Amino acid sequence: MPPPLPWLLGTWHVTHSTLPMWKKARNVSITYSPLPSDPNGEKIDDLVTYQALSGDKVKTVSGTDTPAGPGAWNWRGNGWLFFVVSHWEVLGYGDGESGEQWVVTYFAKTLFTPAGIDIYSRRKEGLKEGTLAAVKEALKKVDVEAVKGLVGSIFEVKRD
């Protein structure tokens, strides 16, 4: 069962990933907001912000997520990225110890990125060690080879 959309909205910190470009970045976050121009209230504004490993400049990638089934969306870039599309879905989510919220997403390959997994936390400092270990262990048991094959490639995204 996917998370309710209101629960998913807001800012998430990407604390762990398999996406190679996040090895060269820090302070990666994704903010999901309702799209005011969508009369049905189903589409999501998707804003990714990050910084290079050195320097203070904040870079952004903006797109629109359109529902593609329970817990799944199709992303299309905004602006000069309008031709880039991707599919992503929530593999798991929860409220851990002390209200610790987390989400695991799987994203399909795009023109610029391989397929992968992201682990999000509401807290910039990330998940507690026990929660992270439980999430990784659960991912190893997913009955989808594409997902299981990525688990060993998960790395921590730098945050400061």
Secondary structure, DSSP 8 states (H G I E B T S, - for coil): ----HHHH-EEEEEEEE--GGGGGEEEEEEEEEE-TT-TTS--EEEEEEEEESSS--EEEEEEEEEE-STTEEEEEE-GGGTT-EEEEEEEEEEE-GGG-EEEEEEE---SSS--EEEEEESSTT---HHHHHHHHHHHHT-S-HHHHHHHTT-EE-B--
